[in-house]
């Protein structure tokens, strides 16, 4: 059992929109994980900071996350699922509301068989096979 935490949940924690205690109700799902693309998104936030104090604060926050939350690889199995999801929405020009990164998180969740904890369920609601949880 496990649970993948979406990037936006970590950002909400960093910005004080969620308290860490809000995640306690999801302990029944077992271990928590982060998708590789979410790690990249968090590091992008560090590099896009508008000033040095903000960059340092973000970097410390991100380093603390990656030190304790295991990262799920974007491996061949995830890539296969991602290709299926991406082509299902791109070929017929369907709109999911999800970004390419959200589709990668969804593919990771499907491939590993874990739900996604997200503060923006709309990003995932049209993607079949993704179990979505909201804090």
C-alpha angles and dihedrals in degrees: 000000000000148000131228114216114214120229093248092062091057090047091050089051091050092049094046096247089122131033118222087240089067088072094056092087089067097059090104088073091066125221121020124229140181126219116240091242090055089056088054091049091051092050090048087057089055093051093045095053111130096222141023098252090052091047092052093048092049093046092053090048093050094045090053090052096049090046093060108022113071115232119230111220125239090233134162093280092052091044090054092052091044091053090052093049095042094049092046090060102032102045096057090033093241116167118227099173084234125120123227087261091053089052089052091051089048091050090050091051093049095045094049094038095236131132121242121238106210139158090215109055091171088075090065108025097096094047110096117227098026118120107209126201125187124207 
